């Protein structure tokens, strides 16, 4: 199967998956894996490995599924475990509540939703949005208890803030790769400035939706908070003396700074041992591992070291389902990539060229929705658009940088079941998949459209 038939099969597969999860109540892991298998078979992926005419090996469906599953664990599995462990320690010692109080003092207790969104936006400039959500989730939960605001609103706000800078602002890999491919890699200051500017309409649209959907959707966390009679002060008092500001902040801020250092080393093209050390410490796994060390010190200061084994064990129990569902989403993305759908879309992109600045947006949005990864959508779209800049009237440095933004806006649109970030947000926010479509999927659509509206307005003047 190929071409339009493959795209139709993909759409049917997504609809079947959504119905299986939301209506038939089949577990997301089983639903996604079954749909991935059926879609792979329908797309013509062979049952077993076979040799191609050129001597290459064409992977069978079981190998494709295995590669997609293991690939997700390689890229994000350890990050989720370490980040969740840090969060568990912050909760066990009461440090999360200390951080929540610090945030409230900085931004006012009347605007916690805005506070968590802006916090996410800043953190995700050097940090992948998946890692950023896991790192900041303890603060989000503590703020929910501190302010009694909707957990869903806070989850959507944090997710949207992280996502905006993730696709628009270097030094995250996607925007940097797109800028280099399109020829403005030496003008990253312009790209960063436009990224910050384009983020504004996306953030405004997202926070308005977060406030709205928070009144309509109730997560498990909201229900538990409604049933808990304890006041915030009673909860804090149960921890005894809270850790100090530095020791509370260190498990979060140290990994963020290390990841930022790694990004700076890469962007500035440092050389030699300094580059190797900074890159090593700046990888999410190593940065969060160091964060765990600071979390252990936090336990020692709080005289709760004897609980570390129990905390770790409970964290692994909680994280397990998240990892497996996320890996299943990776399987679906891998099946789609191998099926040839992306190649078909790429080879037929000419029909979109007449829409100017909307072409990179539409192309990136199609690729994002089809295969799940924003970074893949950005880099693939940039490669397709690069030779077409002249025909699209996007040759000046400012308009090329704006093209990077349009690609980023498309790469937000939309996050659904084949995107690991969808499952990170949904599971850590303690929402059902159906609620995830109403929140995460819709808010990413709103962000992408609002950002593209801003980009179009800018294109009239640049």
Steps between C-alpha positions, in 0.01 A plus 500: 500500500628847417397856420152623582388152608771498767394838632136385514612187686690720747194718566282192552763353735506814714118509519488131597766555766314794653172307506669193651651707780214740575187299418594133533726574801784286365829587670701757295805271487302217339304734273807676363699180454212326320437796269875526428512133400192521277614824336843352435351193335260714295791718388680194364777468757617136463435241770871418530827661391559467124785601270442789264613509136799715593611257770358701787285338768134605521386462860202283583209631707623345827841663461338837422284470811804403710704791365222749571451366851869493594568832328256678728660348810841608371396859438273575793455196727786567742421872494144432617618266776766738636274804472215321677739388775609860557134598517423227752781620727381861472156387610628273780714773657251784450744682270233521228290712734800720578546559126129572459521769769803651323308515171198660667721770655648577158178506301197551731264229614232641268676381180637147558394383152698779335792438738533132411463573126778760502715272714460226240575741217830607658609150600436348156733742320799277585306186604282258299132547583462137614780536753379846602152374580632218716735738683238768567206272576563495879477880507181487294339254742608699804361820345169322438476416870629844600255702290206254455505576127401235242762229453399469134548875442846481658593192296393662172676826588827325587485281191432794268772717651757225457385424146518858375870549567576139402402558136588869461808596699857368464698333653244217484613273211202545266521877444881486481491225237236686296695827519820330380321314219330816376818710516450722806705289741745786543218738594357312798439823691238595237347152521488515881345848494231400252443180695432695818269737310306224325460319832282781633180433300546125558529552876200736510278257310619211717442669837151609397421143405662364817275722712195389300566125489598495866136572583369226269735206562583347840805277537558241772714760673211748508269235645749407771551865592123548528478203734792611720388706794852597604595860434827585333645614833404169661672308221818707531496467880495121468851513350646682799773748408523544122842488328673830424467684170832384349471132586137503380592661169826312427351170366308703241724795418829306476374267220352798316831691520697195389272443199526870416880475520496204263283692254727806520809284438337356189368833371830681562691211340744456785784257438707241685462373854286793613241422232500129584453560873225758450319284244527195728365680805239676287333186369158465669588163653822622666351836602205331670727238658689785666162642600424169673825537698383840624162346579677237711682781684160658558383178662811497717444858615137412580621186686290275273779305328351175628197563274703522177456132409126517560468826303693349208290185502171692504623732225579206272152358559340832403728564201466151351161551329612841370811349343315217328226722357759752383702220337184377326460848353859468375406174329217672311736778391757246382243302302384818327858600418583159349169481310612762250234756591758771576675433168170529314416830670852629427490406132161664450569823686494702177122539517542710816763740363248760381401602854822689585585525869219253576679228302766422765229513769268256322781265404637489854150456648431204271831336589452569871149354511609200294812387688484670843843659549520880485876490447467256207224716351718811529816350353318316219297806405809721498672263259202508264448876520867603462520473118157661461564826689545701181178375343311572821635856522676429830862584417593792729657412838196628690257299287719190520497533880124542478489177300675327791219630720230377260658154503505511881134600514411207277705267720265580789191405305398260649621285790302176521547126568812450286686776688690409818432848640125432484539203732742678734254787546191279522644252747686742726191725493298192601253532214337231290592476129159645413574799725843521337339556159281774645794671669844427356392437140270802484740740673781406258262569211415840649868579560595411144218703344555804725873493431439471124261796511777705661753376244271598212458851643877534536548380141300801379765733640827301470 
